Amino acid sequence: MKRLFKIFLFTLFLATALVPASCKKDAPSSDKEEISEETEPTIDDGILKILTIGNSFSEDAVENYLYDLMKTEKIPVVIGNLYIGGASLDVHWQNGRMNNEAYEFRRIDTEGNKTNIPSTLGDGVTSEEWDYISFQQASPYSGVPKSFEAHLPPLYDYVVRRVTNTEVKYILHQTWAYAQNSTHEGFAYYNEDQQTMYKAIVNAVDMAKDLIPIDLVVPAGTAIQNGRTSFIGDNFTRDGYHLDLAIGRFTAACTWFEAITGKNVLDNPFKPAVLSEYMANIAKTAAHYAVAKPREVTELLEYKEGKFLPFVDPVYVDFGQNASVVGWNQLRGFTTGSSLSNIQDMNGVPVGLSLTITLGFNGRNDAGEKNTSTDFNMPESVAGDSYFGNSKAIFDNKLVEKSQIKISGLDKDKTYDFCFFSSRSAVAVNENRETKFTLTGKNEVITRLNASNNTQNLACADAVQPNSEGEVLLTLTAGENNTNGNGFYYINAMRISPSE
């Protein structure tokens, strides 16, 4: 019944979507008065100017690493994003024709400084002599041709009458399909199948580029799909639809760089500090092949499963959703099925390990002690963020007696040392919030840690041997000394090291 209701709503959307196209020339008189009768000659100041009319998907694509890629190639650039969260082509057109100050105009200048001011669509378009202006559809409708037919032409008409650069080029941003485990309601339009959604997006964008004079398609969606063929797998998003802050966003930025400049991004030496050379090359390769073949997936054969370096140095895992940090792998998701497969050691070397939550947590907590002194050397963003469960009483409508994480990719003939950090600040002095960690492989080792106001203690379990499949199961629950009424238990960070 829920799926039928979603399909009904979507059908209603399509029915209403077709109406505005017929009205695209009926702009209010005040709208027409804003348009200048004459266009001044364009002055080339040597600065590349890129404007996106978009939402959080354009934020993921252009607001982070695109400037750095351009700077490394000594290309002066200004990047603007007219941002409304979740905005569709229809929303942009309506805001334009009504002259609504509904946008966050996010602008990155030639020095990399970022500003954010309220703006109308018209003010953003006329604020610079833009060299490129990009359109994109909201992600639920990104694979629906009729949604482009209805609203892209009138939005283009609005923009083209206001541009100040007579040689401006227009872009269609081909966005990405959701992760296969995405819970986004819009996934139902594609039978909750990633391949179906990807193919629909490619086809819809391919159709849409003939609706208006499009000069360039930026195939970020194909780049992400290319990347998913590597050992990283379906881990390019942070929540099932927005891009991962490191590998995901960098892949999209690399695609924009090569598509706009025509320069091979594999020759660009820039990489984000949070990525190793190896991981950055995966992003660049995925983007390069996407620009070469924007309508089809290219398998990254050189980065397939199994091509890892020996696991020698420690691996650090951050349980939370703050910004990624150099040297830390982040498991972004606390529910059953959340996983992390692109695990690297402290030096950024991929070692073939993966984590999968087989029994989920209750939620995420950002109230851990931030100023810590352990040999983890945790930044505040790692120490202060945790996943938690509640084994004794219902909290937030859930009773989570235990949580489990499967660690895979270990050598069954070796042993490993595990250490954990748990912390919850502002706990009463006499209250114990002990977490019990049980590691089960060929043998079983148990360790415990009181998270209450913890800033310096770790719990370690040494010489854990994986089972015959190279796996260790980590079970978390409240320890025997836990006195909290809900039985809260926590995990903020973990270290895995080969035993000496």
C-alpha positions in Angstrom: 0.0 0.0 0.0 2.9 2.4 0.8 4.5 1.8 -2.5 1.2 2.3 -4.3 0.7 5.6 -2.5 4.2 6.7 -3.6 3.5 5.8 -7.2 0.2 7.7 -7.0 2.0 10.8 -5.7 4.7 10.5 -8.4 2.0 10.1 -11.1 0.3 13.3 -9.8 3.7 15.1 -9.9 4.1 14.2 -13.6 0.6 15.3 -14.4 1.1 18.7 -12.8 4.6 19.0 -14.1 3.5 19.4 -17.7 1.4 22.5 -17.0 4.0 25.2 -16.5 5.8 24.5 -19.8 2.9 25.9 -21.7 3.1 29.1 -19.6 6.8 29.6 -19.9 6.5 32.9 -21.9 3.9 34.3 -19.5 6.4 36.0 -17.1 5.0 38.8 -15.0 5.4 42.3 -16.3 7.8 43.2 -13.5 9.9 40.3 -14.6 10.2 41.6 -18.1 11.1 45.1 -16.8 14.2 43.7 -15.1 15.7 42.6 -18.5 18.1 45.0 -20.1 17.4 45.9 -23.8 21.1 45.9 -24.6 23.9 43.5 -23.7 27.3 45.0 -23.1 30.3 43.3 -24.9 31.8 40.5 -22.8 35.3 41.3 -21.4 37.6 38.3 -21.0 39.5 38.8 -17.7 41.2 35.4 -17.8 39.1 34.0 -15.0 37.0 30.9 -15.5 33.6 31.5 -14.0 31.2 28.5 -13.2 27.7 28.8 -11.9 25.5 25.9 -10.8 21.7 26.3 -10.3 21.2 23.4 -8.0 20.9 21.9 -4.6 22.9 19.6 -2.3 24.1 17.5 -5.3 25.7 20.5 -6.8 27.2 21.3 -3.4 28.7 17.8 -3.3 30.1 18.2 -6.8 31.6 21.8 -7.0 31.9 23.4 -3.6 34.8 21.3 -2.3 37.7 20.1 -4.4 37.0 21.6 -7.8 38.7 24.9 -6.8 41.8 23.0 -5.7 42.0 21.0 -9.0 41.8 24.3 -10.9 44.4 26.1 -8.7 46.9 23.2 -9.1 46.6 23.8 -12.9 47.0 27.5 -12.4 43.5 28.2 -13.7 42.0 31.2 -12.0 38.4 30.3 -11.2 35.2 31.7 -9.5 32.6 29.0 -8.6 29.1 29.9 -7.7 26.3 27.7 -6.5 22.7 29.0 -6.3 21.6 26.6 -3.6 18.2 25.4 -2.3 18.2 22.0 -0.6 16.3 19.4 -2.7 15.3 22.0 -5.3 13.9 20.7 -8.7 14.0 22.5 -12.0 10.4 23.5 -11.3 11.3 25.1 -8.0 14.1 27.1 -9.6 11.8 28.3 -12.4 9.1 29.3 -10.0 11.6 31.2 -7.7 12.9 33.0 -10.8 9.6 34.1 -12.2 8.5 35.2 -8.7 11.8 36.9 -8.0 12.0 35.1 -4.6 15.1 35.6 -2.5 15.1 31.9 -1.8 18.7 31.0 -2.5 21.9 30.7 -0.6 24.4 32.1 -3.1 27.6 30.3 -2.3 30.6 31.8 -4.0 34.2 30.7 -4.0 36.5 33.5 -5.3 39.9 33.3 -7.0 41.7 33.0 -3.7 39.5 30.1 -2.5 37.5 32.3 0.0 33.9 31.2 0.3 31.0 33.5 1.0 27.3 32.8 1.4 24.6 35.4 1.0 20.8 35.4 0.3 20.0 35.9 -3.3 17.4 35.7 -6.0 18.0 33.6 -9.1 18.3 36.7 -11.3 20.8 38.4 -9.0 23.0 35.3 -9.0 22.9 35.0 -12.8 23.8 38.6 -13.3 26.4 38.8 -10.6 29.2 37.7 -12.9 29.9 37.2 -16.6 29.6 33.4 -16.2 31.5 31.2 -18.6 29.4 28.1 -17.7 25.9 27.8 -16.2 24.7 24.4 -15.1 21.2 23.0 -14.7 20.3 19.8 -12.8 17.1 18.0 -11.8 16.4 17.1 -8.2 17.6 13.5 -7.6 14.1 11.7 -7.3 13.2 13.0 -10.8 16.7 12.9 -12.3 15.7 9.8 -14.4 12.3 11.1 -15.4 12.3 12.6 -18.9 8.9 14.4 -18.5 10.2 16.4 -15.5 12.9 17.9 -17.8 10.4 18.5 -20.6 8.1 20.5 -18.4 10.6 22.7 -16.6 14.0 22.9 -18.2 12.9 25.0 -21.2 11.2 27.8 -19.2 14.1 27.9 -16.7 16.6 28.2 -19.6 14.5 31.0 -21.1 14.6 32.8 -17.8 18.4 32.5 -17.5 19.3 33.2 -21.1 17.5 36.5 -21.0 19.7 37.7 -18.1 23.2 36.4 -18.8 25.8 39.0 -19.3 28.4 36.9 -21.1 27.4 36.6 -24.8 29.6 33.4 -25.1 28.3 31.6 -22.0 28.0 27.8 -22.3 25.3 25.7 -20.7 25.9 22.5 -18.8 23.6 19.6 -17.8 24.8 18.0 -14.6 24.3 14.2 -14.9 23.8 13.3 -11.2 24.3 9.8 -9.6 22.1 6.9 -8.7 21.4 6.2 -5.0 23.3 3.5 -3.1 21.6 0.1 -3.3 20.6 0.3 0.4 19.3 3.8 0.2 16.2 4.6 2.1 15.3 7.7 0.1 11.7 7.7 -0.8 12.5 8.7 -4.4 14.2 5.4 -4.8 10.8 3.8 -5.2 10.4 5.4 -8.6 13.2 3.2 -9.8 12.0 0.0 -8.1 14.7 0.6 -5.5 17.4 -0.6 -8.0 20.6 1.3 -8.5 21.2 0.1 -12.0 17.7 1.0 -13.1 18.1 4.5 -11.6 21.5 5.0 -13.2 20.3 4.0 -16.7 17.2 6.2 -16.3 19.4 9.2 -15.4 21.6 8.6 -18.4 18.7 8.4 -20.7 16.8 11.3 -19.2 19.8 13.6 -19.4 20.6 12.4 -22.9 17.1 13.4 -23.9 17.1 16.7 -22.0 20.2 18.0 -23.7 18.2 18.3 -26.9 15.5 20.4 -25.2 17.7 23.5 -25.0 21.1 24.5 -26.4 23.3 22.4 -24.1 27.0 22.7 -24.7 28.3 20.1 -22.2 27.1 17.2 -20.0 29.1 16.6 -16.9 28.8 12.9 -16.2 29.2 12.8 -12.5 26.7 9.9 -12.3 28.7 7.7 -14.6 31.9 8.6 -12.7 30.4 7.4 -9.4 29.1 4.3 -11.1 32.6 3.6 -12.5 34.0 4.0 -9.0 31.5 1.5 -7.6 33.1 -1.2 -9.8 36.4 -0.8 -7.7 37.1 -2.5 -4.4 35.4 0.5 -2.8 32.1 -0.9 -3.9 28.8 0.9 -3.0 30.5 3.2 -0.5 30.5 6.5 -2.5 27.6 8.1 -0.5 27.4 9.1 3.2 23.7 8.5 3.6 22.6 6.6 0.6 22.3 9.6 -1.8 24.6 12.4 -0.8 28.3 11.8 -1.7 30.9 10.6 0.8 32.9 13.7 1.9 36.2 12.4 0.7 36.2 9.8 -2.2 32.7 10.6 -3.4 33.0 14.4 -3.6 36.5 14.2 -5.0 35.3 11.8 -7.8 32.6 14.3 -8.8 35.0 17.3 -8.7 37.4 15.4 -10.9 34.7 14.8 -13.4 33.8 18.5 -13.5 37.4 19.5 -13.9 38.1 17.3 -16.9 34.7 17.9 -18.5 35.2 21.7 -18.4 38.9 22.1 -19.0 39.5 19.2 -21.3 42.6 18.4 -19.3 43.2 14.8 -18.2 42.6 14.8 -14.5 45.0 11.9 -14.1 47.8 14.3 -14.8 46.6 16.7 -12.1 48.7 16.1 -8.9 46.2 17.5 -6.4 44.6 15.1 -3.9 42.6 15.8 -0.8 44.6 15.4 2.4 42.1 12.8 3.6 42.8 10.5 0.7 45.9 8.4 -0.1 47.5 8.6 -3.6 46.0 5.2 -4.3 42.5 6.2 -3.4 42.7 9.6 -5.2 43.8 7.8 -8.3 40.6 5.7 -8.1 38.5 8.8 -8.1 40.5 10.4 -11.0 40.4 7.2 -13.1 36.6 6.9 -12.5 36.2 10.5 -13.6 38.5 10.2 -16.6 36.7 7.2 -18.0 33.3 8.9 -17.4 34.2 11.9 -19.5 35.5 9.6 -22.2 32.3 7.4 -22.1 29.6 9.3 -20.3 26.7 7.0 -21.1 28.2 3.7 -20.0 30.0 2.2 -17.0 33.7 1.4 -17.3 34.9 -1.2 -14.9 38.0 -0.2 -13.0 39.8 -3.5 -13.5 43.1 -2.2 -12.0 41.3 -1.4 -8.8 39.2 -4.6 -8.4 38.8 -6.5 -5.2 41.9 -8.4 -4.0 44.6 -5.9 -5.1 45.6 -4.8 -1.6 48.9 -4.3 0.1 49.9 -6.4 3.2 48.3 -5.4 6.5 51.2 -4.2 8.6 50.4 -0.8 10.2 47.3 -0.1 12.4 43.9 0.6 11.0 41.8 3.3 12.8 38.0 3.4 12.5 35.8 6.4 13.4 32.2 5.7 14.4 30.3 8.8 13.5 29.3 11.3 10.9 31.5 14.3 11.4 33.9 15.4 8.6 36.4 12.7 7.6 39.9 13.0 9.1 43.3 11.9 7.7 44.3 8.5 8.8 40.8 7.5 9.9 38.2 5.3 8.2 34.7 6.4 8.9 31.8 4.0 9.2 28.9 6.4 8.3 25.8 4.5 9.4 24.6 2.8 12.5 21.8 0.7 11.2 21.9 -3.0 10.2 23.6 -3.4 6.8 25.8 -0.3 7.0 29.2 -1.1 5.8 32.7 0.2 5.1 34.9 -1.6 2.6 37.5 1.0 1.5 39.5 0.5 4.7 43.1 1.9 4.7 45.8 1.8 7.3 47.2 4.8 9.1 49.3 5.7 6.0 46.4 5.6 3.6 47.3 2.1 2.2 44.3 -0.1 1.4 44.6 -3.4 3.2 41.5 -5.3 2.2 39.5 -5.1 5.4 35.8 -4.4 5.6 33.2 -3.8 8.3 29.5 -4.6 8.2 27.0 -3.9 11.0 25.0 -7.1 11.4 23.0 -5.9 14.3 22.4 -2.1 14.4 22.8 0.5 17.1 20.0 2.8 18.4 21.6 5.9 17.0 24.4 8.4 17.0 25.6 10.6 19.9 27.8 13.6 19.6 28.3 14.2 23.3 31.6 12.4 23.8 34.5 14.1 25.5 36.4 16.0 22.8 39.7 16.8 24.5 41.3 13.4 25.0 44.7 12.0 25.8 45.2 8.5 24.4 47.6 6.9 22.0 44.9 7.1 19.4 45.7 10.8 19.1 42.1 11.5 18.2 40.9 14.8 16.8 37.8 16.2 18.4 35.6 15.2 15.6 36.4 11.5 16.2 36.4 11.5 20.0 33.2 13.4 20.4 31.1 11.2 18.1 29.8 7.7 18.9 27.2 5.1 18.1 25.2 3.8 21.1 22.8 1.2 22.2 20.5 0.7 25.2 20.3 -2.8 26.6 18.1 -2.3 29.7 15.2 -0.1 28.8 13.4 1.5 25.8 14.9 4.7 24.6 13.6 6.6 21.5 11.0 3.8 21.0 13.7 1.2 20.7 15.3 -1.5 22.9 18.8 -2.4 21.5 20.2 -5.1 23.7 23.3 -5.6 21.7 25.0 -4.5 18.5 27.3 -6.5 16.3 29.9 -5.6 13.7 31.6 -8.2 11.4 35.2 -7.5 10.5 36.2 -9.3 7.3 39.4 -9.7 5.2 41.7 -10.8 8.0 44.3 -13.6 7.7 42.9 -16.7 9.4 46.4 -17.8 10.3 47.3 -14.6 12.2 46.2 -12.9 15.3 45.1 -9.3 15.8 44.9 -6.7 18.6 41.8 -4.6 19.0 41.5 -1.4 21.1 38.4 0.7 21.7 37.5 4.2 22.9 34.1 5.0 24.3 33.1 8.3 25.9 30.0 10.1 27.0 30.4 13.5 28.7 28.3 15.2 31.4 27.5 11.9 33.2 26.9 11.9 37.0 30.1 11.2 39.0 28.8 7.9 40.4 27.1 6.6 37.2 28.8 3.8 35.3 28.2 3.4 31.6 30.4 0.4 30.9 30.5 -1.1 27.5 31.4 -4.8 27.1 33.3 -5.7 23.9 33.3 -9.4 22.9 35.5 -10.4 20.0 34.7 -13.9 18.5 36.7 -15.7 15.9 38.5 -19.0 16.4 38.9 -17.8 20.0 37.0 -15.3 22.1 38.4 -12.3 24.0 36.4 -9.9 26.1 37.3 -6.4 27.3 35.3 -3.6 29.0 35.4 0.2 29.3 33.4 2.7 31.3 32.4 5.6 28.9 31.3 8.0 31.6 33.3 11.2 31.2 36.2 9.2 29.7 39.1 11.1 28.2 42.0 8.8 28.5 41.2 5.1 28.9 41.1 2.5 26.2 39.9 -1.1 26.3 42.1 -3.6 24.5 41.7 -7.3 23.5 44.9 -8.9 22.3 45.7 -12.0 20.2 42.2 -12.4 18.6 42.4 -15.1 15.9 39.8 -14.9 13.0 37.7 -17.8 12.1 38.3 -20.0 9.0 36.7 -17.3 6.8 39.0 -14.6 8.0 36.3 -12.9 10.1 35.9 -11.6 13.6 32.5 -10.7 15.1 32.5 -7.8 17.5 29.5 -7.8 19.9 28.8 -4.7 22.1 26.4 -4.5 25.0 26.2 -2.9 28.5 28.8 -4.4 30.8 28.1 -6.1 34.1 29.1 -2.9 36.0 26.8 -0.6 34.0 24.5 1.3 36.4 22.7 3.4 33.8 18.9 2.8 33.8 18.8 2.5 30.1 22.0 0.4 29.9 23.6 2.8 27.4 26.8 1.5 25.8 29.0 3.3 23.2 31.7 3.0 20.7 33.6 6.1 19.4 36.7 4.7 17.9 38.5 1.4 17.2 42.1 0.4 16.3 43.0 -2.9 14.7 46.6 -4.0 14.6 48.4 -7.3 13.6 49.7 -8.8 16.8 53.5 -8.6 17.2 
